């Protein structure tokens, strides 16, 4: 009798070595193209140290009487090595799973070849030998097969192929078209037999050059292909490269199989997902087992009758009592009591514990599940529990949702870490489930005040105060906690190496409810240049405003700043006696459409003092690729304005 085996969730594999297996119809294993061997530079990306020439895969569900249903994968990869920095790509790691004898994966028919061209034009081949293939156990159920292709040099072409059979028929593997090096051709073929119905989902910004399907007998065969894909490298202001990776993935909708009584549906509705989570021993049931917090809840509740103060007390208690182990997830690793005793846990341990504590205090609190920026965009169309990787708490206060994350000790109630600001989150509740926008309620704010006296010799002396709030303050506190206060001071000094600090004081480094403040006395010996009887001053030498962070002339992916940004600086200069301002930057006010970004720059001279004020405000955090050119040019104007000088002329 044929049997189906329901697999546990597979680990997410996001690197380019993911085992999505293939045989090639366009590239024959063992036959190398001389043009590829002669290639010195990849024409589409001269900076690339390697390029995937071809990555072709197939997957097919099949069955036999002894094993039942299983998935048969094949993969064939060919890569051009252009520089020494790419030699590591000759080492390949293939993860696979071995849960028990009737639920496992097996790798077979592994072959590999390295091609090199000699000076006389002849081609040598070095084949992968069996003694160069190793198997390692990474966890209780996760294994890898690792091998290194031999004799790799600059200019080599390497290729490998293998097959994998998998009992995990309910969870087909994703196929990544795009990797961290350019890809010339990527193709994936999928064959589905009768009885299995999958939903096919695509992600990314690249276009398919093949999108075909045909019915052959009772089977359905799909083919998808992309070509000339750019390298998916991490860029400034990119949430997570994997969130933009071109890939295809699959969700099992239903099965209709022999010996099965009626169709079995797997595509849930959102209400079904809520019910599933709330009855799960590592989610809803774990959250309800919060009796060990009752005494603590009584003490916290007695501190104040005010609801907001009670919420803050509970939030602060978990923040201080627990340490996040940096693992994301919506399921607890063990019981909440065990995590509490260990004083550490993942996101579910900490935040479901917070929900339990709030409920023990008599407050209405609920879990909110979400997908972080690192995990990618969440589709509300498909209720897939596997697409969630984080959970926070929510309480209602003043008619608004107050979102809480106990994993971050530097954030106040209502403020989520930037990684969580990704679309919407699902409030899990049987009676009133709903979606909650995960929008920033704080900005990344920094303000600076400079009181400086200018000497005739061109030296500046005075005081500097920099104040940070919101996400800027949280980032600085995290930096202090990770490296020490003294190393933070050193890093702050390095932002302006020409400034000589006589004193540098950091205030409120351990108090998230107060502004993070840096104060000090500073001397800048050569801040002013002299030509004849004139002095030239660059008024606001702020490191962040000296060069444009948007360096690339174009961008394929959204700009994600995490949260809106506000930078505001005021400098008041006492001018040297006997000098007057001959020329100063003109006042300016710039905005982008919809007031998305605003910049003002103002100068004023009064009673021997020069005042300069600069304010740059990003009112939104995410800009589309279509908005990038205007954003880059806007920032160029900001940089140009800050580069303008004040000219002082000596009185006659």
N, C-alpha and C positions, 0 to 999 in steps of 0.2 A: 504493500500500500504506500503510495506517495505521500509524503508529509511536508508540511511547511513549518519552518522554524522562525519564530519571531526574535529578531536580534536586538540586543541592547544598542543604545545610541553609540555610533562609532565616533572615535575622536576626530576632531576637525584637523585636516592636514592641509596647510596653506602654502607650503613652499613648493617650488617648481619640481621637486622630486616626487610629488604625490603619485602613487601607483595607479594611474588610469591607463589601461593597457591597450596595445594596439598592434596591428599588422599594417604594413603600408601597401597600398595599391599603386602609388606613384613612384615610390622609392624602393628599390630592391636591395635587401640586406646583402652585404658583401660586394656591392658594386658602387664605387665612389665616382662622383663627377669631378673631372679634372679642373673645371672652372672653380669649383668649391675649394679644391686643394690649393689653387693658385691665388685665391682671394687673400689680399693683405689687409684690406680695410672693408668693413661692411658699408656699402654706398649709402644706405638709408640712415646710418648712425655711425659716424666716424669715431665716436668716443667709445663704442662698444668693445669690450674685451672678449666677447664671445657672442655667437648668435645661434639660435635654434633653427637649423636649416629645415627640419621636418619633424613633426611630432604627430603621429597618427595612431589612433586607438579604436578598438572595437569592444563592444560589450553585448552579450547575448544571454538571455535566460534559456536554460535547457533542463533536461531531466533524464534520469535513468532509474531503473527499478531498484537498484541497490541504494542509491544516494538520495533520491527524490529530486526536488527542484534545486538548482544552483545557478550561479552567474559565472560565465566564462569570459574573462577579460584578456585582451592582448594589447601590447604596446610596442611601438618601434620609434626610437628617438635618434636623431642625428644632429650633432652640434659641431660648429666650427670654432676652434680655439684660436684667437687672434693675439692674445697677450699672455704674459706669464701670470698675471693676476687672475686668469681664468683656469689655471691648472687644477684648482680644487673641484672644478666641475667634472673632472674625470673620476671623482669618488662619488658613487651613487648609493643612496640609501632608500630601500623599499620597505615601508611599513606593512605589516599584515597582522592578522588577528587569529588567536588560537584560544578559544574559550573552553572547549572540551571536544571529545572525539567526533561528536555529531554536529558541531558548530565551530567551524574553523575555515582558514584559508590556506591554500597551498600554492607555492611558486614553482614553476617548472620551465624547461626549455630556455633557460637564461644563456644568452650569448652576447659577446661584445667584441668589437674590433677597433683598433687605432690605425689610421692611415697617415703616412708621412710621404712627402715627395723628396727624393734625393736631388742633389745638384744636377745630375745628368738627366733628370726628368722622369726617372723610373719611380714607381710607387711601391713602398713597403707596407706590409700589414702585420700587425701584432695582435694575436687573438687572446681574449680573456681565458685564463686557465682556471680549472676547478679549485686549485689550492689558493686562489686569490679571492674566493667567495666565502664570506663569513656570515654566520647567523648569530644574532644577539637578542637577549630577552630584556626589554626595556621596563615593562611592568608585568603584573601577573598575567595579563591577557594580550599585551602588545609586544610584538617581536619586530625585528628588522632584519633584512638581508642586505649586506653591505659588500661592495666590491669597488676596486679601483682599476680602471683601464690602463694598460701598460704603455710605456714609451711615449708619453705625451710631451709635445714641444709646441712652441709658437708655430702656428700654421697647420697643426694636426686637425684632422677630422675624426671625431669619435662617434661611434654608434653602438646602441645596445637594444636588445629586444627580449621580451619574456612574456610568459602567460601566467595568469593567476585564476584559480577557481575558488569561488566563495560561496559559502552556505547562506550568506546574508542577502537573501533574495528580496527582502522587504525594504532594503535601503541601498539603492544603487549609488555608486560613487559619483561624485561630481567630476566634471572634466574642465580643467583650466586651459583655456586657449592662450592666455597671456601670462608671461613670467617676468622676472626681474632683468632679463636680457631680451633683445629683440627676437621676434619669432617671424620667420619667413612664411611658414605654412603650418597650420594646425588643423587637424581633421578628426572628427569623432563619429563613429558609426554605432548605432544601437538597434538591436533586433529584439522585438517583443513578441512572445508567443501568445496564443489565445489564453485568456484567463487572467491576464495581468493588465491593469489599466493605470497608467501613471500620468501625473500632471508634469509638464515640461516647462521649466522656468529658466530665463536667461538674465544675466547681470552684466553690466559694463557699458562702455561708451563706444565699443568697436562694432563694426557692421559685419554681418555674415556674408560671405561670398557664395556659400552653398547652404541651402535650407530645403532639403528634399525629403520626401517620404514616398514609399510605394508599398503596395500589398503584394506579397509573393506567397501564393497559396493562402494559408490562414495567418501567416506571420506579417508583421508590419516592420519595415526597415526604414530607419531615419539616417540621414547624413547631414552633418553640419560642418562647415569649414570657415576659417578666417585666414587672411594672409597679411603680411607686412605689418605686423603689430609692433607698436613701440614698446620699449622696455618700461615696465611698471616699476619705476623707482620712487622711493619716498621723497617728496618735495616739501619745502617749507609750506606751512598752512595746509597740510593734507591730513585729514582725520586718520585714515588708515588705508594703505595701498590695497589691501585685500577687499576693502569695501567697494573699490572701483574696478577690480579685476574682471576681465571678460571671461565668463564661465557659463556652463549649463549645469543645472542640477534637477533632481527628480523627487517627486512626492507620490507615493503609492496611494491611489484613490480607492480601488476595490479589486478584489479577486473573485473570479467565478471559475471554480476548478472542479474536476471530477472528484466524487466522494465528498464534496462540500455541500452542505444543505443550504442552498440559496446563496446569493452574493454576500460577501463579507466586505463591509465598507470600512475604510480607514480614514477617509477625509472627514475630519470632525468639523462641527460648527464651533463658534467661539464659546457658546454655552457649555458644549461638551468638554472643551479644554478647561474651562473654569472648574467644572465638576471633577474632572480628572485630577487637577492640581490640588483642590481642596480636600480630596480624599487620599492624597498621597502621603505616605509616612515621612517623607523627607521634605514636605512643603506644608500643606494645610494641617495635617495631624501633628506634625512637629511644632508648628506655630501654636497650636492649641494646648500643648503640654508645657505650660508656662507657670505651673504652680510653684516651682522653686523660686520664682521672682516675687511672690506675693508679699513677703515681709519687706522687701526693698521697695515695692510699689507703695505700700502703706506709708513708709517713711518719706518718700518723695512727694506723695500727695499731701502730706501734712505740712509741707514747707510753705504752701501758698494755695489759696482758693482759686487763683487766676489760672484759667485753662492754658493760656500761652506759656506761662511760667512753668506749669506742670510738664508741658510738652518739651520745653527746653531742658528741664531737669532730667527727664527720661533720656533724651537725646544725648546730653552731656554725660550721663552715667554710663551708657553703653560705649560711648567714645573713649572714656577713660578706663573702663573695666576691661575692654577687649582690644585686641590688636588684629587688624586685617592681615591675612597671610598672602595678600596680593592675588588670590585665586578668585576668578569670577564664576558665577553659576547661580541658578535659581533653586537648586536642591541643597539641603544641608548635607554635610559629610557624615555626621553622626547625630545624636540627640542634642538639642540646644543646651541641656544641662551639662553634657559632657564638654561641649565647646566652652560654656561659661566657666567650668572648672579648669579647663586648659588655658583660658584667657586669650584664645585666638581662634580664628575661623575664617571661612570664606564669606562672600557677600551675603549669601543666604543665612548663614549662621548668625551674623551680626544683625542684619536688618529684620529677619523674621523674629529674632529675639527682641528687637526693639518694638515690633508690633505686639508681641506677647506682653511686654512690660507695660505698654500704653493701655492695653486692654485690662490688665490687672489693676491699673489705676482708675478704671472706670471710663476710659476715653474710647471713642469709636475710631479704630485704626484699621487699615487694610494694607495688604501687600500690593505693590505695583511692579509688574514684570516688564522688562524692556530689553532692547538690543543696543549695546554700546556702539560707539563710533568704530571701535576696533572690530566689532562683529559684523558690521554692515547694516544696510538699510532694511527695515522691517516692512513687509507688505501686510496690510490689514485684510487683504483679500483671502489670504491663506492662513488658517489657524494652525500653525505648526509650532509645537512647544520647543522643538530643536532650534528655532530661530531666536530664542531668547537666551541671554547669557548674564542677566543681572536682575536683582530685585531690590527695591527700596520700599520705604513705608510712606503712608500718607494719612494725614488727619485733616479734618475740615476745621477752619478757624476764620471767623469773620466773613463767612460766605465764600471763602477761597480754599483751594487745595494747598496744604502745606506739605511739601515733599521733604523727606528726611533720609539722609544717608549717614549711618553711623561709622562707615569705613574711613571717612575723612575727618580727622580731628581739627582741621583748620577752617571748616565751613560751618556757617550758622544754619539753624533750622530754616527750611524753605529754599536753601541754595544747594543744588546738586553739583557734583563734580562735572567738569567739562565733558568727560567721556560719556556721561549719561544724557547729554543734551542732543538727542538724536531722534527727531520725529515725535512719536507719541508712545506712551506706555499704557499697559492694560491693567486697570484696577480689577483684581480678582475677587469676585464676590458673587454669591448665588442669586441674591435678590436685586442688586443694583450694580452690575458690572458696567464699566464704561471706559472710554479712552481719555487719557489726560495728556495735554500738550507738554512736551518736555522742552520748554523754552527758557532761556536764561532770564533770571530776575535780577541779576547783578551784572556789572560791567567789570572789565579789567582796567581799573582806574589808577593813574599815577599823576600826582601833581608835584611841582617843584617851585620853591621860592628861593631866589638868589639875591642877597644884599651884598654888593661888591663895590669896593672903592678902587678907582683906577689912578695909578701914579703916572707922573710925567714920563717915567722910564718904561711904561708899558706893562707894569705888573698889576695884577688884581689880587686884592685881599678882601676876605669877608666871610659870610656864613652861608651855608646851603642847607635847606631842609627839604627832604623828599618824603612825601606821604603817599602810602598805597592803601587802597581799600578793595573790597570785592575779591575777584580772582587774582589780581596782582599781589595783594597781601597774602592770600593763601599760598601762592607759588613761592613767595619769599620765605614764609614760615616753614614750608616743606623743605626748602633749600637749607635753611638753618638747621632743621632737625636732622637732615641727612648728612651734612658735612661739618657742622659745628659753627658757632657764632663767629669765631675768629676767621675761619675760612670764608664765611659769607662776607665779612668786612673786606677781606683781600679781593674777593671777586668784584665787590662794588667799587673798590678803588681802581681796579683794572679797567673799568668802563671808560674812564678818562685818565689815562696814564700821565698826562702832563700836569694834573692837579696834585699839589702837595698838601696832604691832609695833616693838620696839626692835631686834630681831634676828630674822631668819628664814633658817634654813639648810635646804637640801635635800640629803639624803644618798642615795647609791646610785642616782642618776638614770640611770647608764649600766651598771648591773649587774643583769641580770634574775634572778640567783641569790640576791640579797639583798633584804630588805624595802625598799620605797621609804619614806623617812622624812622628815617635815617637823618641824623643831624651832625653837622661838623663845621669846623673852621678850615678854610682852604686858602692856599696861595697858588696862583698861576703865574709863573715867572715870565713867560713869553706869550701871553694871550693877545698882545697888541703889537702890530708891526708899525714901524716908523719909516716914512719917506719924507725927507726934508722937514718941513714944519707941520706935517700932518700925521695923525695917528689913525690906524685902521683896525677896527674891532669887529670880529665876528660875534654877534651878540649872544647867541644861545647854542653853545657847542654840546648839544645833547646827542649822545652816541646813537640812539635809535633814529635820529632825524638827520644823520649825515649821509646815509646811503639808502637807496631804494631796496627794500626786501624782495620786491617783485622783479627779479632779474631777467627771467626768460621773456623773450619777445611775444610768445604766445603760450597758451596753457590749454590742456585737454580736459583737466579735471577741475571741479569747483575749488575755490579758495575758502578754506574753513579756518576762521580765526578762533574758533572755540566759543567765544563770547564777544559781545560788543566791547569796544575799546575806547578809552578816553585818556588822552594825554594833555595835560594843561601845565604850562610853565610861565612864570613871571620872573623877570630879572630887573632889578633896580640898581643902576650904576651911578655912583657919585663921581662926577667928572673931575679931572685934574684942574686946578686953578689956572686960569689963563687960556683955556681951550673952550671952543664952542662947537656945536654940531653943525657941520657944513652940509652933510648929506646923510640921509638915513633911508632904510627900506620903506617903501610905500605901504600903507595899510591895504590889506586884501581880505576878501571873504570868498571862499570857493565852496561849491556844493556839487554833489552828484545827484542824478535824478532820484526823486522820491526821498531826498534828504538822507540817502544811505550813508554818505560820508560828508562831513562838514569841516572846514578848516578856516580859522581866522588868525590873522597876524597883525598886530597893532604896535605902533611906536609913539612915544610922547616925550617931549622935553619940557621940563618945568623946574625952575629954581635950581639950576645946576645939576639936575638929575636927569638921567635917561631911563625911561621905563619901556621894556619890551615884553609883550604878552603873546604867547602862542597857544592855540588850542586846537587839537585834532580829535574829532569824534567819529567813530564808526558806530552807527546806530543799528547795524545788523552784523551778524557774524559770518554769513555764508554768501559768497558771490559766485554766480554761474560763470562758466568759461566765456560766455558771450559778453559778460560784464568786465572781463579781465583787462582788456586793452584800455578801457576808460579808467579803471582803477589804477592801473600802472602809470598812466599819464598823469592822473591826479596826484599820485605820490611823487612823481618827478617834479611837479610844480611846488609841492611842499618842501622837497629837498632844495630846490633852487632858491626858494624864498629864505630858507635858513642859512644858505650860503652867502647871501648878500651881506655886505659890510656897512658898518657905520663909520663915516669919515669925520674926524675931529680936526679942526684947524686952529693953530695957535694964533691967539689975538696979536694984532700988530701993536 
